[in-house]
Amino acid sequence: MKLESLNRIKFSCALIILGLVILVGCVTAFANAYFSESVFYVNDYKYKQANEQGNLVRYTAGPVPSIDVQIDGQNRNVIIHQETYSIHKSLGPYGSNQYRLTYPNGHQYTVNDQSGYLMSFDAKGEIVGPPVYIGRERRLLDGEEEYYPNELVTAAYSEYHTAQGSSGLFILSLLLFIYGWCGFRYEKFQNFLFVISLRWIWVNNAEPSDFHYFMCKLGGVILMIAAVYFAIQSLWVH
């Protein structure tokens, strides 16, 4: 009977280890696929590449209109709702990149790349302020274009696209969850936390109290909840 019980325990442990390996593999595969994908934002909607045919690249973002980028050397045509926004790239002051945009309505703007930070100027050379949002909705001010010049340049040139989410925050959430689970589940880990707390130094024959075990479990639950929150946030950070 003892041998049979021991075999069952070994089999259960093997299943748990196998399940953890599969889970870690799935999470790793998801993280590699998700956080390595490049995206950009227009009107606070996240766009990602849908397909590419020749010199035409299409980006989509769920229910909002798709964005087509037509590549012509260093220049671009951004097509939204069958309307074309023309972008001419040249060298600006101090050798930085400069983009001249012509909107379908004839309005012209200039976007300067200042060490990777894009700044927009209107035809008079005045700075174009960033878009204003109320919640998730874009609020158009008087005379403001539907699409912000910076965002059109970002959409048109893939070097301004960024990896979606925050892989660092996602990894932190995994570490927090593992730490929280160990603190909640394993007595040996709870004892280890007591040892590194150094409380045993100034107490004779110190042993972890019931309160210590309770706080370890409570802290573990709180950390696991926080880990889930951080994991969700890591997918949306931009």
N, C-alpha and C positions, 0 to 999 in steps of 0.2 A: 504493500500500500504506500509506504514512504517513497519507494522508487517511482511509483505511478504518479504520486503527487508532485514529486520533483520534476518529472518529465513534463507535467502539465504547466508548471511554473515556467520552465525553460521555454516551452512552446509559446506561452502567453507573452513572455519577454521578447521572444523572437518576432512575434507578430507586431508588438508595440514598436520595436526598433525598425522593422520593415515599414510600418505605417509612417513613422517619423521620417525615414529616408525618402519615401515617396512624397510626403508632404513638403519636405525641404526642397526636393527636386522640382516639384510643381511651382512652389513659390519662387525659386531661383529662375526657372524658365519664364514665368510671368514677369518678374522684375526686369530680366534682360530684354524681353520683348517690349515691355511698356516704357521703361525709362530710356531706352535707346532710340525711341521713335521721335523724330523732329516735328515740332508743331509751331504755329504762330497764332496770334490773336488779332481779330478784327472785330471792332464793336463788342469786345469782351466775349466773343465766341471763339472756341478753339478749333482751328483748322488743321487738318493733316492731309497728306497726299493720298489721293484716291487712285489715280492712274496717270500714265505718261505716254504720249503718242508723238513721236518725232520731237518737234520743238514746242509742243503744247503740253503743259502740266496742269492737271485739275486737282484742286483742293476742296474738300467738303467739311461741313460742320453741322451735321444733323439737319434740322428743319430750315435753316437759313440758306440763302442762295449760295451756290458753289462759286468758287473763284478760279478762273482760268488764267494761266500765265503763259503768254506767247514769248518765246525767247528769240531775240534778234541780235546776236553778238552780245555786246555788253548792255544793250538796250532791252526794254521790256514793254509789252502791252498787257495790262491787267484788265480782264474782261469780266464784268459783273452785270447780270441782268441784260446781257447783250449790249452793254455800254462799255466803251474802251477808254481806259486811262493810260495815256502814253508816258513812258518814263525814259529820259535820256540821261545816261551816266557819263560823267566827265570828272576830270581832276579839279578840285576846288583849291582854296587857299592852303598853303603849306603842304600841298601834295595829298590832301585828304579827298575822299570820294564825295562827289556832289551829284545830286539827282534833280533833274528838272521835270516836273510833272505838268501835264496838260490834261485837264478834266474834260468830260464830254460837253460841259457847258462853256468851254473856252477859258475858264479860270486857270491861272498858272501859279505853281508853287515851287519852291526850292527846298530840298532837304539836304542838310549837311551832316556828314558823318564825322563826329568829333570824338575820336578814340573809341569808336564802337557805340557811342550814344548819338541817336538821331535827333536833329532839331529842325523844325519846319518854319519856313518863312513865306509870307505871301508876296504878291507882285510888287508891293511897296517896300519890301525888305523888313517888314514887321514880323515878330515872332507869332506863330500860330499856337495858341494855348491848347493843352491836352483836352480830350473829350470829357464831358461831364456826364456822370451816371447817377441815377436815382435807383438804388438797388441794382438790379441787373439791366434796367432799361436805359438806353442812351437818350439824353436830353439834348436836342438840337437847339443851339442858340441862334439868334438872328444872324443871317448871312453865313452860317457855318455849313460846311460840306457834310454830306452823309458819311463819307469815308475820310478819315484823318490821313493826311499825307504820309506821316511816319509809318502808319500801318500798311499803306499800299506799297511803300518801298520794302518794308519787312516781308510782305507777302511775295513780292516780285523776286527777291534775291535770297536764295536758300542759305547764304552765310549768316543771315540774321535770324534764321529759325533756331529754336532752342529745344533741348530735350524736355519732354513733358514731365511734370511732377518733380519731386525731389527724392532722388535715390538715397541721399544721406538721411533724410527724415524717415524714410521707409525702413532702412537698416536699423536706425535707432529704435523704431517701434518694435521690430523683431527682437532686439536685445532686451528691451524693457519687458516684453511679453514673456520671454524665456526666464528672465530674472524673477518676474512676478509669479510665474507658474512654479518655479522651484521653491520660492518663499512660501507659497501656499500649500504645496503638495508634499515636500520632502523634509522629514524631521532632521536628517543629517545636514541639510543645507541650513535649516533654522539654527542648529547647533553651531554651525560654522559662522553664521552671522553673530551669534552670541560671543564667540571667541574673538572675532575681529573688532567687536565693539569695545574690547579691553575692560569691560566692567568687572571681570573676574580678577583683575590685578589687585584691587583694593578691598576684595571681599574674600574671606576664608572659605574654602570649600564651596565656591560659588557654582551654582547649577542654574540652567535656564528655568525660569518660572513658568507657570501656566499663562501668566500675563504676557510673557515674552512670546510664547507660541501663538497666542491669540493675535498679538500685534503683527507677527510675521504673516499670518494668514490674511489679516485685514489689509496689511500693506501690499501683499501679493495681489489681492483682488483689485485694489485701487490701481496698482501699476498695470494690470492686464487691461482694465477699462481704459486707462490713459493710452496704452499701446494701441488699442483698436482705434481710438480717436486720432492719434498721430498717423496711423497707417492710412486712414481715410483722407486726412489732410494732405498727406504726401502725394496723393494722386491728383490733387487739384491745385497745388502750389504753382504759381507762375509769376 
